[in-house]
Amino acid sequence: MAGTFRFELVLPERLLFSEIVEEVILPGSEGYFTVMVNHLPMVTCVIPGVVRVKVMGQAEKVFIIYGGYADIASECCSLLVETVVLMDDLSLQDIERRIVKARAEFEKSSTVEQHNKAEDFLYQLTAIRNICCALV
Amino acid sequence: MASLKDLRNRIASIEVTRKMTKAMQMVAAAKLRHAQETASSARHYSQKMADILENISVDAVSEDMSCLMAGTGKNDTHLVVVCTSERGLCGGFNMQIARVARDFIGLRLTEGKIVKILTVGKKGADILKRDFNDLIIDHVDLRAAGKVDFASASAIASKVIAHFNADLFDVCTLVYSEFKSVTNRPPVCLQLIPLPATPVRDRSMNTTVSVVYEPDIASVLDELVSKNVSVQIFRALLENAAGEMSARMSAMDNATRNAGEMIHKLSIVYNRQRQTQITTDLIEIIAGAEAL
């Protein structure tokens, strides 16, 4: 049997999810990666994407996040995000709304840095939409 | 001397006021419970954020530090963010925060520093306008939002960071009321920018395994420190909300008690006056009967 560790999904308002899990797949800044027990201690920025959580003896839980941070230790993984949507509650209109907002930000960005950041965010949101369209 | 009718009206009026203050006290007690729960739930995020920042600050060298963490290197211009409530009827809650803010601003001004004020909440803005109207550069109204949420805190943080990036201040301090218990909510000044250095733990206490930062320590730190400003402001707003409700509850409890005492006193006066009038009437009747 695979080892287990505690996974916490923390919102600014509350602790949303805290359970013993087998593995978690996170959208890291360098690409998707899997966290299992005894993972190398790591702090990473996570980008908008899909989080898959494999809980012992239960169906896989899928969350959509819009960026945040992950603090990974050998026995615990904490994911700090501002907004999270459970895949079952996903609304494509919500993603479309965010894409429109991100596109407006992208168009009005003045500096190169802002422009690149807005472009990345828009690209990540579009990627989420494509993934969600495939999953739904 | 007030007539019996006047006294009756006054007692009835105070009775209505007592009912209102009692209702407000009960509403404040219910809201306080909710505000306390919200504040305690929100501690997970801020605690995690503080833990990550503490760990990073051990590993970070000065080149990795973001501007928000290291500051501008100067200490000439101060931005004071004063968080108060939007509504009154909560005793000296807003006045206490404003007093601490006023002392802090006064001290900086006597040191010859330039002070700018950003007010959050109508009541604090009204008080500070009397003394420092020309120093107030911006005001955030939370009435439209209705309740304290992270988006409101992020909007305030964005304003602060935009001012910092425009080189409008060197040091930013947040003034709010820290909620410790229902009776204890001292106003505090918390430095937001540059981030105060956390006591560096002994490196030998750390595990031998080094932490990996992705994409790199400077980027993670940069993102985290700017997010930390939002988190600290959010925490301040939540603590303020809990403090405001506890202050309102105490103030309304006092008001209810005072109204009860006043009704009691007025009832005694009313009864005495009524008795006097009855006695006078009786004497007049008896005197009239005897005259016949």
Interface residues (C-beta under 8 A of the other chain):
Chain A: E8 V10 L11 P12 E13 R14 L15 G28 S29 E30 L40 P41 M42 V43 T44 C45 Y69 D71 S78 L80 E82
Chain B: T38 S41 A42 H44 Y45 K48 M49 D51 I52 N55 I56 D149 F150 A153 S154 T207 V209 S210 V211 V212 Y213 E214 P215 S219 V220 E223 L224 K227 S230 V231 F234
